Amino acid sequence: MAKIIVKQVRSRIRCPKDQKRTLDALGLKKMNATVEHEATPQILGMVAKVHHLVEVIKK
């Protein structure tokens, strides 16, 4: 499976609670934090939900 790197580039302040929980589930708790995940449908769906807060780098 392909790997992706997800970086949080915008603040979670004033975001709905479900988007904050999605960022937590991805492992992003602070600005400019990066995490690496497998590109599974579940992870890609979470990234799509918070696409305006994160940046995706394909590896």
ChimeraX attribute file (.defattr): number of C-alpha atoms within 10 A of each C-alpha:
attribute: neighborCount
match mode: 1-to-1
recipient: residues
	/A:1	7
	/A:2	9
	/A:3	13
	/A:4	18
	/A:5	15
	/A:6	21
	/A:7	19
	/A:8	23
	/A:9	15
	/A:10	13
	/A:11	14
	/A:12	18
	/A:13	8
	/A:14	7
	/A:15	11
	/A:16	9
	/A:17	11
	/A:18	11
	/A:19	15
	/A:20	18
	/A:21	13
	/A:22	17
	/A:23	21
	/A:24	12
	/A:25	12
	/A:26	17
	/A:27	16
	/A:28	20
	/A:29	16
	/A:30	15
	/A:31	14
	/A:32	15
	/A:33	13
	/A:34	19
	/A:35	14
	/A:36	16
	/A:37	15
	/A:38	13
	/A:39	15
	/A:40	12
	/A:41	9
	/A:42	10
	/A:43	16
	/A:44	15
	/A:45	13
	/A:46	15
	/A:47	19
	/A:48	12
	/A:49	15
	/A:50	18
	/A:51	13
	/A:52	11
	/A:53	18
	/A:54	22
	/A:55	16
	/A:56	16
	/A:57	12
	/A:58	10
	/A:59	8
